[in-house]
């Protein structure tokens, strides 16, 4: 038996769930489009991120989940969690006295 799952078996298992999620996304975008003021959000970066994510889903390249995760991730900030540096990311140094 193959250690790699069969693509047809995986598709059989996930098809209905993925179809449901796609319909949910489409319905959400339709609600936004039908709402008052929808013309005002065409330049909203969040909407553009969603549309960019949909484009990633439609691509034939692999690593879609990673690319979408990176799309919605903040850029890396070195030493973001160091508390011994004042003012780092809006935090104050810990009082260690």
FITORVO-589311 format. One record per atom (N, C-alpha, C): residue number from 0; chain; atom name; x, y, z. Coordinates in steps of 0.02 Angstrom, whole numbers. Example, Ala and Ser with C-alpha at 12.3 -4.5 7.8 and 13.67 -1.06 7.14 Angstrom:
[site 0; A; N; [660; -284; 390]]
[site 0; A; CA; [615; -225; 390]]
[site 0; A; C; [660; -165; 390]]
[site 1; A; N; [642; -112; 354]]
[site 1; A; CA; [684; -53; 357]]
[site 1; A; C; [645; 2; 394]]
This chain:
[site 0; A; N; [42; -59; 0]]
[site 0; A; CA; [0; 0; 0]]
[site 0; A; C; [44; 62; 0]]
[site 1; A; N; [24; 113; -36]]
[site 1; A; CA; [61; 175; -42]]
[site 1; A; C; [58; 215; 22]]
[site 2; A; N; [115; 245; 41]]
[site 2; A; CA; [116; 288; 100]]
[site 2; A; C; [83; 355; 86]]
[site 3; A; N; [81; 375; 23]]
[site 3; A; CA; [50; 439; 4]]
[site 3; A; C; [-24; 427; -11]]
[site 4; A; N; [-67; 467; 20]]
[site 4; A; CA; [-139; 458; 7]]
[site 4; A; C; [-155; 471; -67]]
[site 5; A; N; [-204; 436; -90]]
[site 5; A; CA; [-227; 442; -159]]
[site 5; A; C; [-267; 507; -167]]
[site 6; A; N; [-251; 546; -218]]
[site 6; A; CA; [-283; 611; -229]]
[site 6; A; C; [-359; 603; -237]]
[site 7; A; N; [-381; 552; -271]]
[site 7; A; CA; [-453; 541; -281]]
[site 7; A; C; [-487; 528; -214]]
[site 8; A; N; [-455; 489; -172]]
[site 8; A; CA; [-484; 474; -106]]
[site 8; A; C; [-489; 537; -64]]
[site 9; A; N; [-437; 579; -67]]
[site 9; A; CA; [-439; 641; -29]]
[site 9; A; C; [-494; 687; -55]]
[site 10; A; N; [-499; 693; -121]]
[site 10; A; CA; [-552; 734; -150]]
[site 10; A; C; [-621; 708; -130]]
[site 11; A; N; [-630; 642; -132]]
[site 11; A; CA; [-694; 612; -111]]
[site 11; A; C; [-710; 632; -39]]
[site 12; A; N; [-660; 633; 4]]
[site 12; A; CA; [-670; 646; 75]]
[site 12; A; C; [-685; 720; 89]]
[site 13; A; N; [-653; 766; 53]]
[site 13; A; CA; [-658; 837; 70]]
[site 13; A; C; [-703; 878; 25]]
[site 14; A; N; [-727; 849; -30]]
[site 14; A; CA; [-763; 888; -80]]
[site 14; A; C; [-822; 927; -52]]
[site 15; A; N; [-866; 895; -16]]
[site 15; A; CA; [-926; 929; 9]]
[site 15; A; C; [-909; 984; 59]]
[site 16; A; N; [-861; 971; 102]]
[site 16; A; CA; [-841; 1021; 152]]
[site 16; A; C; [-810; 1082; 117]]
[site 17; A; N; [-767; 1072; 69]]
[site 17; A; CA; [-735; 1128; 34]]
[site 17; A; C; [-787; 1166; -6]]
[site 18; A; N; [-832; 1130; -39]]
[site 18; A; CA; [-886; 1162; -77]]
[site 18; A; C; [-927; 1207; -32]]
[site 19; A; N; [-942; 1184; 28]]
[site 19; A; CA; [-980; 1223; 76]]
[site 19; A; C; [-942; 1287; 96]]
[site 20; A; N; [-878; 1281; 107]]
[site 20; A; CA; [-838; 1339; 127]]
[site 20; A; C; [-834; 1390; 70]]
[site 21; A; N; [-828; 1366; 9]]
[site 21; A; CA; [-827; 1412; -48]]
[site 21; A; C; [-893; 1449; -55]]
[site 22; A; N; [-948; 1414; -44]]
[site 22; A; CA; [-1014; 1446; -47]]
[site 22; A; C; [-1021; 1497; 9]]
[site 23; A; N; [-994; 1482; 67]]
[site 23; A; CA; [-996; 1529; 123]]
[site 23; A; C; [-957; 1593; 108]]
[site 24; A; N; [-899; 1586; 77]]
[site 24; A; CA; [-859; 1644; 58]]
[site 24; A; C; [-897; 1685; 5]]
[site 25; A; N; [-924; 1651; -45]]
[site 25; A; CA; [-961; 1686; -97]]
[site 25; A; C; [-1021; 1723; -68]]
[site 26; A; N; [-1057; 1692; -23]]
[site 26; A; CA; [-1115; 1725; 8]]
[site 26; A; C; [-1093; 1786; 49]]
[site 27; A; N; [-1037; 1781; 84]]
[site 27; A; CA; [-1012; 1838; 123]]
[site 27; A; C; [-994; 1896; 77]]
[site 28; A; N; [-960; 1882; 22]]
[site 28; A; CA; [-942; 1935; -26]]
[site 28; A; C; [-1005; 1965; -58]]
[site 29; A; N; [-1055; 1923; -71]]
[site 29; A; CA; [-1118; 1949; -99]]
[site 29; A; C; [-1153; 1996; -49]]
[site 30; A; N; [-1152; 1977; 16]]
[site 30; A; CA; [-1183; 2021; 66]]
[site 30; A; C; [-1147; 2088; 69]]
[site 31; A; N; [-1082; 2087; 65]]
[site 31; A; CA; [-1044; 2150; 64]]
[site 31; A; C; [-1063; 2191; 3]]
[site 32; A; N; [-1066; 2159; -54]]
[site 32; A; CA; [-1081; 2194; -117]]
[site 32; A; C; [-1152; 2224; -116]]
[site 33; A; N; [-1199; 2190; -85]]
[site 33; A; CA; [-1268; 2215; -83]]
[site 33; A; C; [-1280; 2268; -30]]
[site 34; A; N; [-1234; 2275; 17]]
[site 34; A; CA; [-1244; 2321; 73]]
[site 34; A; C; [-1236; 2393; 51]]
[site 35; A; N; [-1270; 2437; 88]]
[site 35; A; CA; [-1262; 2509; 76]]
[site 35; A; C; [-1188; 2527; 86]]
[site 36; A; N; [-1163; 2569; 42]]
[site 36; A; CA; [-1095; 2593; 48]]
[site 36; A; C; [-1042; 2546; 22]]
[site 37; A; N; [-1063; 2495; -15]]
[site 37; A; CA; [-1012; 2447; -39]]
[site 37; A; C; [-962; 2479; -86]]
[site 38; A; N; [-982; 2533; -119]]
[site 38; A; CA; [-935; 2568; -163]]
[site 38; A; C; [-878; 2600; -124]]
[site 39; A; N; [-891; 2615; -61]]
[site 39; A; CA; [-841; 2649; -19]]
[site 39; A; C; [-785; 2602; 5]]
[site 40; A; N; [-794; 2537; -2]]
[site 40; A; CA; [-744; 2491; 24]]
[site 40; A; C; [-702; 2459; -32]]
[site 41; A; N; [-712; 2480; -93]]
[site 41; A; CA; [-674; 2451; -148]]
[site 41; A; C; [-598; 2458; -136]]
[site 42; A; N; [-577; 2510; -102]]
[site 42; A; CA; [-506; 2520; -90]]
[site 42; A; C; [-484; 2496; -21]]
[site 43; A; N; [-529; 2465; 16]]
[site 43; A; CA; [-513; 2439; 82]]
[site 43; A; C; [-461; 2383; 75]]
[site 44; A; N; [-404; 2388; 109]]
[site 44; A; CA; [-352; 2337; 101]]
[site 44; A; C; [-374; 2267; 125]]
[site 45; A; N; [-422; 2264; 170]]
[site 45; A; CA; [-446; 2199; 193]]
[site 45; A; C; [-483; 2163; 137]]
[site 46; A; N; [-523; 2200; 100]]
[site 46; A; CA; [-559; 2170; 43]]
[site 46; A; C; [-508; 2147; -9]]
[site 47; A; N; [-457; 2188; -21]]
[site 47; A; CA; [-407; 2168; -70]]
[site 47; A; C; [-369; 2106; -48]]
[site 48; A; N; [-356; 2099; 17]]
[site 48; A; CA; [-324; 2039; 43]]
[site 48; A; C; [-368; 1978; 30]]
[site 49; A; N; [-433; 1985; 42]]
[site 49; A; CA; [-478; 1929; 30]]
[site 49; A; C; [-477; 1909; -44]]
[site 50; A; N; [-479; 1958; -88]]
[site 50; A; CA; [-478; 1944; -159]]
[site 50; A; C; [-411; 1914; -181]]
[site 51; A; N; [-356; 1938; -151]]
[site 51; A; CA; [-291; 1908; -165]]
[site 51; A; C; [-288; 1835; -142]]
[site 52; A; N; [-319; 1822; -84]]
[site 52; A; CA; [-321; 1753; -59]]
[site 52; A; C; [-361; 1708; -105]]
[site 53; A; N; [-415; 1734; -132]]
[site 53; A; CA; [-456; 1695; -179]]
[site 53; A; C; [-415; 1680; -242]]
[site 54; A; N; [-375; 1729; -265]]
[site 54; A; CA; [-332; 1718; -323]]
[site 54; A; C; [-281; 1663; -309]]
[site 55; A; N; [-254; 1663; -248]]
[site 55; A; CA; [-207; 1610; -230]]
[site 55; A; C; [-242; 1542; -233]]
[site 56; A; N; [-303; 1539; -207]]
[site 56; A; CA; [-340; 1476; -209]]
[site 56; A; C; [-349; 1450; -280]]
[site 57; A; N; [-360; 1497; -327]]
[site 57; A; CA; [-372; 1477; -396]]
[site 57; A; C; [-310; 1462; -436]]
[site 58; A; N; [-251; 1471; -405]]
[site 58; A; CA; [-189; 1458; -442]]
[site 58; A; C; [-176; 1383; -445]]
[site 59; A; N; [-133; 1364; -490]]
[site 59; A; CA; [-115; 1293; -498]]
[site 59; A; C; [-50; 1277; -463]]
[site 60; A; N; [-22; 1326; -427]]
[site 60; A; CA; [40; 1314; -390]]
[site 60; A; C; [23; 1281; -323]]
[site 61; A; N; [71; 1249; -294]]
[site 61; A; CA; [62; 1218; -228]]
[site 61; A; C; [70; 1268; -172]]
[site 62; A; N; [72; 1244; -112]]
[site 62; A; CA; [83; 1285; -51]]
[site 62; A; C; [32; 1341; -44]]
[site 63; A; N; [-31; 1328; -64]]
[site 63; A; CA; [-82; 1380; -59]]
[site 63; A; C; [-93; 1402; 13]]
[site 64; A; N; [-96; 1355; 59]]
[site 64; A; CA; [-108; 1373; 129]]
[site 64; A; C; [-53; 1417; 156]]
[site 65; A; N; [9; 1401; 140]]
[site 65; A; CA; [65; 1442; 163]]
[site 65; A; C; [63; 1512; 133]]
[site 66; A; N; [48; 1516; 69]]
[site 66; A; CA; [46; 1581; 36]]
[site 66; A; C; [-11; 1624; 64]]
[site 67; A; N; [-68; 1594; 78]]
[site 67; A; CA; [-123; 1632; 108]]
[site 67; A; C; [-106; 1652; 179]]
[site 68; A; N; [-74; 1608; 217]]
[site 68; A; CA; [-53; 1626; 285]]
[site 68; A; C; [-6; 1686; 283]]
[site 69; A; N; [41; 1686; 236]]
[site 69; A; CA; [88; 1742; 231]]
[site 69; A; C; [53; 1806; 208]]
[site 70; A; N; [2; 1799; 167]]
[site 70; A; CA; [-37; 1857; 144]]
[site 70; A; C; [-68; 1894; 204]]
[site 71; A; N; [-92; 1856; 253]]
[site 71; A; CA; [-126; 1886; 310]]
[site 71; A; C; [-80; 1895; 371]]
[site 72; A; N; [-15; 1883; 363]]
[site 72; A; CA; [32; 1889; 418]]
[site 72; A; C; [66; 1957; 417]]
[site 73; A; N; [83; 1982; 476]]
[site 73; A; CA; [122; 2042; 482]]
[site 73; A; C; [194; 2026; 464]]
[site 74; A; N; [231; 2076; 439]]
[site 74; A; CA; [302; 2064; 427]]
[site 74; A; C; [339; 2049; 492]]
[site 75; A; N; [392; 2011; 486]]
[site 75; A; CA; [431; 1993; 545]]
[site 75; A; C; [467; 2055; 573]]
[site 76; A; N; [463; 2063; 638]]
[site 76; A; CA; [497; 2117; 673]]
[site 76; A; C; [547; 2085; 721]]
[site 77; A; N; [612; 2092; 707]]
[site 77; A; CA; [661; 2062; 752]]
[site 77; A; C; [653; 2086; 823]]
[site 78; A; N; [662; 2042; 870]]
[site 78; A; CA; [660; 2058; 942]]
[site 78; A; C; [592; 2084; 964]]
[site 79; A; N; [540; 2066; 931]]
[site 79; A; CA; [473; 2092; 946]]
[site 79; A; C; [452; 2076; 1018]]
[site 80; A; N; [477; 2022; 1046]]
[site 80; A; CA; [453; 2002; 1112]]
[site 80; A; C; [503; 2016; 1169]]
[site 81; A; N; [552; 2057; 1156]]
[site 81; A; CA; [600; 2074; 1209]]
[site 81; A; C; [570; 2128; 1252]]
[site 82; A; N; [565; 2114; 1317]]
[site 82; A; CA; [536; 2161; 1364]]
[site 82; A; C; [588; 2205; 1397]]
[site 83; A; N; [652; 2194; 1382]]
[site 83; A; CA; [704; 2235; 1413]]
[site 83; A; C; [721; 2295; 1370]]
[site 84; A; N; [684; 2305; 1317]]
[site 84; A; CA; [695; 2363; 1274]]
[site 84; A; C; [634; 2408; 1278]]
[site 85; A; N; [642; 2470; 1303]]
[site 85; A; CA; [585; 2514; 1312]]
[site 85; A; C; [550; 2531; 1247]]
[site 86; A; N; [485; 2530; 1251]]
[site 86; A; CA; [444; 2553; 1195]]
[site 86; A; C; [439; 2505; 1137]]
[site 87; A; N; [466; 2446; 1143]]
[site 87; A; CA; [464; 2398; 1088]]
[site 87; A; C; [392; 2375; 1076]]
[site 88; A; N; [367; 2389; 1018]]
[site 88; A; CA; [298; 2371; 1000]]
[site 88; A; C; [247; 2396; 1050]]
[site 89; A; N; [259; 2453; 1078]]
[site 89; A; CA; [212; 2483; 1124]]
[site 89; A; C; [213; 2455; 1194]]
[site 90; A; N; [259; 2409; 1207]]
[site 90; A; CA; [263; 2381; 1275]]
[site 90; A; C; [315; 2419; 1315]]
[site 91; A; N; [310; 2413; 1380]]
[site 91; A; CA; [358; 2444; 1425]]
[site 91; A; C; [401; 2389; 1455]]
[site 92; A; N; [462; 2405; 1472]]
[site 92; A; CA; [505; 2354; 1502]]
[site 92; A; C; [475; 2330; 1568]]
[site 93; A; N; [485; 2267; 1582]]
[site 93; A; CA; [461; 2239; 1644]]
[site 93; A; C; [499; 2268; 1703]]
[site 94; A; N; [464; 2282; 1757]]
[site 94; A; CA; [496; 2307; 1818]]
[site 94; A; C; [525; 2248; 1855]]
[site 95; A; N; [590; 2242; 1853]]
[site 95; A; CA; [623; 2184; 1884]]
[site 95; A; C; [658; 2203; 1949]]
[site 96; A; N; [632; 2254; 1984]]
[site 96; A; CA; [664; 2277; 2045]]
[site 96; A; C; [634; 2248; 2103]]
